[in-house]
Amino acid sequence: MAGLIQRTAEAIDDMWQSIWGGSSRLEKVVIAVFLVVTGLAIPVVPIVWLARIVAN
């Protein structure tokens, strides 16, 4: 079970880095505004933070 959680966290972290890490400032602003406007920032941001902690 711990291995599954670790792999899932690493996959979320990799996905987030591929989207966020290679984006320009304008793209990051657009993504952030989209998340806030759609209400996805509330569930998505804590999930990504937890996944990054577990993955590292």
RONU-915340 format. One record per residue (C-alpha): residue in one letter; chain; z, y, x. Coordinates in Angstrom, 1 decimal, decimal comma. Each point is the difference from the previous one (the first is absolute). Layout:
N
resn; chain; up; north; east
a; A; Z; Y; X;
...
//
This chain:
56
resn; chain; up; north; east
m; A; 0,0; 0,0; 0,0;
a; A; 0,8; 2,4; 2,8;
g; A; -3,4; -0,7; 1,6;
l; A; -1,7; 0,9; -3,3;
i; A; 1,9; 3,2; -0,3;
q; A; -0,8; 0,9; 3,7;
r; A; -3,8; -0,8; -0,5;
t; A; -0,1; 2,0; -3,2;
a; A; 1,7; 3,0; 1,6;
e; A; -2,4; -0,2; 3,0;
a; A; -3,0; -0,1; -2,4;
i; A; 1,3; 3,1; -1,9;
d; A; 0,7; 1,8; 3,3;
d; A; -3,5; -0,8; 1,3;
m; A; -1,6; 1,1; -3,2;
w; A; 2,0; 3,3; 0,0;
q; A; -0,8; 0,7; 3,7;
s; A; -3,7; -0,7; -0,6;
i; A; -0,1; 2,5; -2,9;
w; A; 2,5; 2,6; 1,3;
g; A; -0,3; -0,3; 3,8;
g; A; -3,8; 0,7; 0,2;
s; A; -0,1; 2,8; -2,6;
s; A; -0,6; 3,6; 0,6;
r; A; 2,5; 2,6; -1,3;
l; A; -2,2; 0,7; -3,0;
e; A; -0,2; -3,7; -0,9;
k; A; 3,8; -0,3; 0,3;
v; A; 0,5; 2,9; -2,3;
v; A; -2,4; -1,4; -2,6;
i; A; 1,8; -3,4; 0,2;
a; A; 3,4; 1,6; -0,3;
v; A; -1,1; 2,2; -3,0;
f; A; -1,5; -3,1; -1,7;
l; A; 3,2; -2,0; 0,5;
v; A; 2,2; 2,9; -1,4;
v; A; -2,4; 0,8; -2,9;
t; A; -0,3; -3,7; -1,1;
g; A; 3,8; -0,6; 0,4;
l; A; -0,7; -2,7; 2,6;
a; A; 1,9; 1,8; 2,7;
i; A; 3,3; -1,1; -1,5;
p; A; -0,6; -3,7; 0,3;
v; A; -2,5; -0,1; 2,9;
v; A; 1,8; 2,1; 2,7;
p; A; 3,3; -2,0; 0,0;
i; A; -1,9; -3,3; 0,0;
v; A; -2,0; 1,2; 3,0;
w; A; 3,1; 1,2; 1,8;
l; A; 1,8; -3,3; -0,6;
a; A; -3,1; -2,0; 1,1;
r; A; -0,2; 2,1; 3,2;
i; A; 3,7; -0,7; 0,8;
v; A; -0,4; -3,7; -0,6;
a; A; -3,3; -0,3; 1,9;
n; A; 1,4; 1,7; 3,0;
//
